């Protein structure tokens, strides 16, 4: 059976290897067959196939729907 990952649009995710700028936190901007990510530090944008993204994903740091309610 295929393992379902728990990530969505707008989530802050941690990848296994750091980006060249030194951070490994990315924001998911687009989801489909490919996943578009933006580096949280330098704002560089990359696209990965869903297969490669699932392989490189370490964990979800913050869900997009975790909003502070006042």
C-alpha positions, 0 to 999 in steps of 0.5 A: 500500500502507498504511504499517504503524506500529510502536507498541503498547499501553503505548508512549511516543510523541512527537507532532508538536505539544506539549500545552498543558502543554509536553510532546509525549510520550504513553503509549498506554493503549488501542488499537482504532478509537480510540486513548486517550493519556495525557500523560506530564507532566500525565496528561491523557487524550485519545482520537484516531481511528487515522487522526488518531493516525497523522497526528500521530505523530512517533516512538516514544520507548520501546517497552512491552516494552523492560524493564530485566532485572536 
